[in-house]
Amino acid sequence: MKVSYEDHGPVSVLTMSGSLTADQVDAFGRAAEDRFNAGIRHVVLDMTHVGLVDSAGLEKLLWLSSQLDRKGGRLRLVGLDDTVSRILTVTRLERKFDVHESIESAARSLR
């Protein structure tokens, strides 16, 4: 998995590619913590190039959401493919996450 970011004031756009699975969650967690330490309050997570999320990946997404909530921030998910959308639906987590079609839409929702 590759994780890159672009900061815009208190908002960071994290772009992921690959799979968010048990083998990759630590790297993703470190990238998120780096953004917290840089003063980021909100995260837009671009998952356009993520094809699979396993239970460890879901747990890390919940962790990220919880960390942001505690800091008064919010998480937005963008670009979910059909497989990842189905995973969220089957696990009933689609209600927990705010999903957007575009980064722009997600960023506007944070204003």
Secondary structure, DSSP 8 states (H G I E B T S, - for coil): -EEEEEEETTEEEEEEEEEESTTTHHHHHHHHHHHHHTT--EEEEEEEEEEEE-HHHHHHHHHHHHHHHHTT--EEEE---HHHHHHHHHTT-TTTSEEESSHHHHHHTT-
